[in-house]
Amino acid sequence: MDQQYNNILAPVDGSKATDPVLDKAIEVAKLNDTHLDILNVLEVNQFSDTYGGAVSGDVIYKLSEDVQARLTELKQKALDAGVKSVDIHVRFGNPKPVIAREFPADHDTQLIVIGSTGLTAVERLMIGSVTNYVSRSAVCDVLIVKPAELAKLDKD
């Protein structure tokens, strides 16, 4: 790999894809001896739809606290694996533009490491794949990680 990446972004959503995505991001960050950002984007309107529009600040605060705790664990995993510089971030908004453009512009991201999907087939049909959007619209290179079980399914 000729390309030297500084500032690698690993967006995670807590799905099954989180661990393979983080593992690959750790691997690439170590190869490039560079900084790793771990990001979770909370889409607040997904909760207002689910809870009939009545999402209190308390619910959102508790959720962001839980996400922060999980991200802290992921950061420790990356540090333990040998990545020297890791930051964690929680953003609110639509994951598509946040991951593809907004966060990378703010943090000079040069590579986004993202899972092939965190959604079920029905969810992909309804809202479209964040990965699909990011791969088309990102302001930097994108590495799409296929979890082993997905890679096996694709071969059949």
C-alpha positions in Angstrom: 0.0 0.0 0.0 1.7 3.1 -1.2 -0.9 5.5 0.2 0.0 6.7 3.7 -3.2 7.5 5.6 -3.3 10.0 8.5 -6.5 10.3 10.5 -8.6 7.1 10.0 -12.3 7.1 10.8 -14.2 4.1 12.0 -17.9 4.8 12.3 -19.7 2.2 14.5 -23.3 1.6 15.2 -23.3 -1.2 17.8 -24.4 -3.8 15.2 -22.6 -7.1 14.5 -20.4 -5.2 12.0 -18.8 -3.1 14.8 -16.1 -5.6 15.9 -14.9 -6.5 12.3 -14.9 -2.8 11.4 -12.9 -1.8 14.5 -10.5 -4.7 14.0 -9.8 -3.6 10.4 -9.5 0.1 11.4 -7.0 -0.9 14.1 -5.0 -2.9 11.6 -4.8 -0.1 9.1 -4.1 2.5 11.8 -1.2 0.4 13.1 0.2 -0.1 9.5 0.1 3.6 9.0 1.2 4.5 12.5 -1.6 7.0 12.6 -4.6 8.5 14.5 -7.9 6.7 14.8 -11.3 8.3 15.3 -14.2 6.1 16.5 -17.6 7.7 15.8 -21.1 6.8 16.6 -23.9 8.9 15.0 -27.1 9.0 16.9 -30.1 9.7 14.7 -32.5 11.4 17.1 -35.5 11.4 14.8 -35.3 7.6 14.7 -36.3 7.7 18.4 -39.1 10.2 18.0 -40.6 7.9 15.3 -40.3 4.9 17.6 -41.6 6.5 20.7 -44.5 8.5 19.2 -42.7 11.8 19.1 -42.2 11.9 22.9 -38.5 11.6 23.4 -37.4 13.3 26.5 -33.9 14.8 27.0 -33.4 12.2 29.7 -33.9 9.4 27.2 -31.4 10.9 24.8 -28.9 11.7 27.6 -29.1 8.1 28.9 -28.7 6.7 25.4 -25.7 9.0 24.7 -24.2 8.0 28.1 -24.5 4.3 27.1 -23.0 4.9 23.7 -20.1 6.9 25.3 -19.4 4.0 27.7 -19.3 1.5 24.7 -17.1 3.8 22.7 -14.7 4.1 25.7 -14.4 0.2 25.7 -13.7 0.3 21.9 -11.0 3.0 22.4 -9.4 0.9 25.1 -9.4 -2.1 22.7 -7.6 0.0 20.0 -5.1 1.3 22.5 -4.4 -2.2 23.9 -3.9 -3.4 20.3 -1.2 -0.8 19.8 -2.8 2.2 18.2 -1.0 5.2 19.8 -3.7 7.9 19.2 -7.4 7.2 19.5 -10.4 9.6 20.0 -14.1 8.8 20.4 -16.9 10.9 19.2 -20.7 11.0 19.5 -22.6 13.1 17.0 -26.3 13.7 16.5 -27.8 13.8 13.1 -28.2 11.9 9.9 -25.3 9.3 9.7 -25.0 9.6 5.9 -23.7 13.2 5.6 -22.1 13.1 9.0 -19.9 10.1 8.1 -19.3 11.0 4.4 -18.6 14.7 4.7 -19.1 16.6 7.9 -16.9 14.6 10.3 -14.1 14.1 7.7 -14.1 17.8 6.9 -13.8 18.7 10.6 -11.1 16.1 11.4 -9.1 15.9 8.1 -10.0 12.2 7.7 -8.2 10.5 4.9 -9.8 7.0 5.2 -13.2 5.8 6.4 -13.3 2.2 7.4 -17.0 1.2 7.4 -19.0 -2.1 7.6 -20.8 -3.3 4.5 -24.0 -3.1 6.4 -25.5 -2.9 9.8 -29.1 -3.1 8.5 -31.5 -5.8 7.8 -32.6 -6.2 4.1 -35.9 -4.5 4.9 -34.2 -1.5 6.6 -31.8 -1.2 3.6 -34.8 -1.1 1.3 -36.6 1.5 3.4 -33.8 3.9 4.3 -31.0 2.9 2.0 -27.6 1.8 3.1 -25.4 4.3 4.9 -22.4 2.4 3.5 -23.7 2.8 0.0 -24.2 6.5 0.5 -20.7 7.0 2.1 -18.9 5.0 -0.6 -20.5 7.3 -3.3 -20.3 10.6 -1.4 -17.3 10.6 0.9 -14.6 13.3 0.6 -11.9 10.7 1.1 -11.1 7.0 0.5 -13.5 4.4 1.9 -12.6 0.9 2.9 -15.6 -1.4 3.2 -15.3 -4.3 5.6 -17.3 -7.4 5.0 -17.8 -9.4 8.2 -16.8 -13.1 7.7 -20.4 -14.3 7.7 -21.4 -11.9 5.0 -18.3 -12.8 2.9 -19.3 -16.4 3.1 -22.9 -15.7 2.0 -21.6 -13.7 -1.0 -19.6 -16.8 -2.2 -22.6 -19.1 -2.2 
